[in-house]
Amino acid sequence: MTHTDTYEVGRFHRLFTAFSTRVAKWTGSHWAFAIAAVLVVVSLLTVGVDDTNIAISIATLLMVFVLQNTQNRDSAALHLKLDEIVHAEPEAREDVRGVEVKSEAEINELGLEDAESLTSVSGESPGE
């Protein structure tokens, strides 16, 4: 893999991460739920529901928006709490604060550094 290939893969990962983050935030919003609910009502009025499976699918679709909203709130609260703990601990590494906005490669690198530091302390390899 050349440097250009690595750059393109890294660029794609950054774009995909940014896209998926925005989609997750949007699908967890009350606006997304409202739009989906309106589309469901309009569809039901124009087409109708004769099949129980369609009704179940519609309920499942709407629940996805509700669950995404809950996941977004839980994740934000967890990050806030963990950031507070990291900030309060004098020996904590500053590079882990706000790690949720780092790239996947940066997060993996931090994880490898942790595994290496644990190995040097315990004398065991990370898989043991």
N, C-alpha and C positions, 0 to 999 in steps of 0.2 A: 504494500500500500504506500503510495507516494504522499508527500506532504499535501499536495492538492486534494487527493482523495480524503485524507484525514480532515482537512479543512471543510470539505463538502459534507462529510458525515457529521462533523461537529456542528456545522451550520444547520443541517437538517434537524439534528437533535434539538438545538436551541429553538428553531422555528416551531417544531412539533411541541416542545414543552410549553412554549409561550401560547400556542394555539390551544392545547388541551387545558391549560390553566384558565384561559379566558372562557372556554366552553363550559368547564366545570363551574366556574363562578356564575356564568349566565344561566345555565340550566338549573342552578340552585336559587335563582332569584324569583321573587313573587311575580314578576312580569312574564317569565317563561311559563310558569304554571298557568297564569291567566290566559296567555295566548293559546296554550295547549288545550285548556278547558273550553275556550271559545271555539277553537277548531273542531273539537269533539262534538260540541253542541250543534254547530252548523252542519257537520257531517251527519249526525243523527237525524236532524230535521230534514235533510235533503235525501238521504239514503235510507235511513231507518235501521233498526237492529232486529233481525229475525233470529239471530244465532247467539246462544249464550257465550260461545267462545269469543265472539267479537266484543261483547260487553266486558268479559274478563280481560281481554287484551287492552281495552280502553282504560279500565281501572288500573292495570299494571303500568301503562304508559304514564298516567298521572302520578302514580306513586313514585316513579323514578324521579320526577321533579321534586317531590316532597323529600325523598330520601337524600337527594343531592344537596338540598338546602340544609338538612340536618348534618350531613357530613361536612359541609363547608364550615358551619358554625362550630362543630366539635373540633375540627382541625385547627381553626383559628384560635379557639380557646386553649387548646393543648399547646400550640406554639407559643402563645403568650405566657402561659404558666412555665413552660420549660425555659423560655428566654429569661424570665424573672429568676428562676433558680440558678441559671448559668451566671447571670449578672451578680447575684448575691454571693456566689461561691468565689472566694479570692483566688483559688488555684485553678479555676476553670479556664479552658482555652477560649480565647475570644473568637477564634476562627469557626467555632461551632455555633456561635450566636447568629441567628438568621440563616441557618443552613438551608432552610426550605426554599430559598430563592436562588440557591446555587445550582449550577448545572449538575447533571447526573455524574459526569466524570469527576467534578470537584467533590461531590459527596462520596463517591467510591474511593477517591484518594484519601479523604479524611478517615474513612473506615479502614483502609489499609494501614494508615499511620497508627490507628488505635490498635489494630491486630498486632502490628510489629512491636509497639510499646508493651503490650501485654505479654508477648512472647519473650521479650528481653527481661521482664520482671519475673515471670513464672518459669522460664526455661523450657516451656512446652510450645509446640507449634499450634497455630490457631484452630486446627481441625481436631486436636486431641481432646 
